[in-house]
């Protein structure tokens, strides 16, 4: 019988890397996005693809840290980090940071035992189960946003 944590890790991988039922994963949605396209804001009052990448990266780390029992603060500048000076190297670094952060999250996720899923690692309301499914849903939501922004 497959452990629940393995099923969750599989969904985490599908939402981020591919073979997702819903459509493009985060990385699939980012395919072909140049640094110039990533910084554009084709929809008024919407975030750019680049801002979304930094936001996803931030939340992959926040959830990883929460799974480890930390309670990181999430002020606006952590929730939606600033791009800084845009350019091809900065965009490559943002994408590498996204991938690296996701791999760190998955490494922690696969170590969560099934009997720990219903407990809250930080003593707050969110259980490990909710944190893991929440970050999967977060990836899916933002993959959809990226897909729309690419077409705009």
Backbone torsions as a table, in degrees:
resi	resn	phi	psi	omega
1	UNK	NA	135.9	-178.9
2	UNK	-79.5	133.9	178.3
3	UNK	-67.2	146.3	179.4
4	UNK	-58.9	-38.7	-179.7
5	UNK	-60.8	-34.1	178.0
6	UNK	-69.1	-37.3	176.2
7	UNK	-64.6	-42.7	179.4
8	UNK	-65.2	-44.6	179.1
9	UNK	-60.6	-36.6	177.5
10	UNK	-64.0	-42.5	178.4
11	UNK	-68.0	-36.2	176.1
12	UNK	-61.3	-43.8	178.1
13	UNK	-65.3	-44.8	-178.8
14	UNK	-63.7	-42.5	-179.6
15	UNK	-65.8	-30.4	-176.7
16	UNK	-93.8	-42.9	-171.8
17	UNK	-103.7	-34.6	179.7
18	UNK	149.3	176.2	-174.0
19	UNK	63.0	36.0	177.7
20	UNK	-86.6	144.1	-179.5
21	UNK	-68.4	-34.3	-173.5
22	UNK	-73.2	-20.5	-175.8
23	UNK	137.0	-151.4	-176.9
24	UNK	-61.1	136.2	173.0
25	UNK	-76.1	178.2	178.3
26	UNK	-57.3	-51.8	-177.7
27	UNK	-67.4	-35.7	177.0
28	UNK	-65.0	-40.2	178.7
29	UNK	-64.8	-29.5	-178.3
30	UNK	-84.4	-9.0	-179.6
31	UNK	-58.4	131.0	176.8
32	UNK	79.9	0.8	179.5
33	UNK	-80.6	119.4	177.8
34	UNK	-85.1	167.0	178.9
35	UNK	-63.9	-32.9	178.8
36	UNK	-68.8	-44.3	178.1
37	UNK	-64.8	-39.0	-176.3
38	UNK	-62.1	-30.2	-177.3
39	UNK	-91.2	-8.6	-179.1
40	UNK	-70.4	152.5	176.5
41	UNK	-124.9	79.3	-176.2
42	UNK	-74.0	-14.0	179.4
43	UNK	-116.3	122.8	-178.4
44	UNK	-55.9	135.5	176.5
45	UNK	67.0	10.1	177.0
46	UNK	-100.3	157.4	176.1
47	UNK	-76.4	156.9	174.8
48	UNK	-81.9	166.3	175.9
49	UNK	-58.8	-42.0	-179.2
50	UNK	-61.1	-45.6	178.4
51	UNK	-61.5	-38.6	178.7
52	UNK	-66.0	-40.6	177.2
53	UNK	-58.8	-46.5	179.4
54	UNK	-64.9	-36.0	177.9
55	UNK	-66.2	-45.9	177.7
56	UNK	-60.8	-44.9	179.4
57	UNK	-57.8	-44.4	179.9
58	UNK	-60.5	-45.7	-176.2
59	UNK	-73.8	-28.8	173.9
60	UNK	-62.1	-39.7	179.4
61	UNK	-72.6	-41.4	179.1
62	UNK	-60.4	-45.9	179.9
63	UNK	-66.1	-41.7	177.3
64	UNK	-56.6	-48.1	-179.3
65	UNK	-64.5	-38.5	177.7
66	UNK	-65.8	-39.2	176.6
67	UNK	-60.8	-30.1	178.4
68	UNK	-84.2	0.9	176.1
69	UNK	97.5	1.5	177.4
70	UNK	-81.7	162.5	176.2
71	UNK	-128.2	70.9	-176.8
72	UNK	-66.3	143.5	173.9
73	UNK	-73.6	148.9	-179.4
74	UNK	-129.3	69.5	174.9
75	UNK	-70.9	169.2	-176.7
76	UNK	-52.7	-39.9	-177.0
77	UNK	-71.0	-17.9	173.3
78	UNK	-88.5	-41.6	-179.8
79	UNK	-63.0	-45.1	179.9
80	UNK	-128.8	79.8	-178.7
81	UNK	-61.3	150.9	177.2
82	UNK	-76.4	148.5	-179.3
83	UNK	-68.2	-38.8	-172.6
84	UNK	84.0	-148.6	-179.0
85	UNK	-85.3	111.9	-177.8
86	UNK	-73.6	150.5	177.5
87	UNK	172.7	172.2	-176.7
88	UNK	-61.9	-39.2	179.6
89	UNK	-67.8	-40.4	179.2
90	UNK	-65.4	-38.3	178.3
91	UNK	-66.3	-44.1	177.3
92	UNK	-60.2	-42.7	178.7
93	UNK	-63.7	-39.2	178.3
94	UNK	-63.1	-43.0	179.2
95	UNK	-68.0	-39.1	177.1
96	UNK	-64.8	-40.2	176.7
97	UNK	-62.6	-39.2	177.8
98	UNK	-61.2	-50.6	-179.4
99	UNK	-62.7	-45.2	-178.8
100	UNK	-63.5	-42.6	178.8
101	UNK	-63.5	-38.5	178.7
102	UNK	-65.9	-41.5	179.6
103	UNK	-63.5	-39.1	176.7
104	UNK	-62.7	-42.0	177.4
105	UNK	-61.4	-46.0	-179.0
106	UNK	-63.2	-37.3	177.6
107	UNK	-60.1	-39.4	177.7
108	UNK	-73.7	-42.1	-177.0
109	UNK	-59.7	-40.9	-177.3
110	UNK	-73.0	-12.5	177.1
111	UNK	-90.3	-8.7	177.9
112	UNK	-72.0	124.5	178.4
113	UNK	-79.8	151.7	179.8
114	UNK	-56.6	-36.3	-178.5
115	UNK	-73.9	-5.6	176.7
116	UNK	-98.3	-11.0	-172.7
117	UNK	-60.2	-34.7	-176.7
118	UNK	-90.4	7.3	177.6
119	UNK	-108.0	152.7	-179.2
120	UNK	-93.1	117.4	-175.9
121	UNK	-69.1	-22.7	-177.3
122	UNK	-103.8	0.2	-176.7
123	UNK	82.4	-0.9	177.3
124	UNK	-93.0	-171.9	-172.4
125	UNK	-69.7	-34.1	-173.0
126	UNK	-75.5	121.5	175.9
127	UNK	-79.4	168.6	176.2
128	UNK	-59.7	-38.0	178.9
129	UNK	-60.2	-47.3	-180.0
130	UNK	-65.9	-41.7	178.4
131	UNK	-60.7	-46.0	-177.7
132	UNK	-68.4	-45.5	177.8
133	UNK	-68.4	-32.7	178.1
134	UNK	-63.3	-42.3	-179.4
135	UNK	-71.4	-31.2	173.9
136	UNK	-62.9	-48.1	179.1
137	UNK	-62.2	-38.3	178.3
138	UNK	-61.1	-46.6	177.8
139	UNK	-60.3	-44.1	-178.8
140	UNK	-63.6	-45.6	179.7
141	UNK	-56.9	-49.6	-176.6
142	UNK	-74.6	-27.9	172.9
143	UNK	-60.8	-39.6	176.7
144	UNK	-64.5	-42.1	178.0
145	UNK	-61.9	-44.5	179.5
146	UNK	-60.5	-42.8	179.9
147	UNK	-60.3	-41.6	178.9
148	UNK	-68.0	-43.9	-179.7
149	UNK	-63.8	-33.6	176.7
150	UNK	-63.0	-33.8	-178.0
151	UNK	-82.8	-21.5	-175.3
152	UNK	-71.7	NA	NA
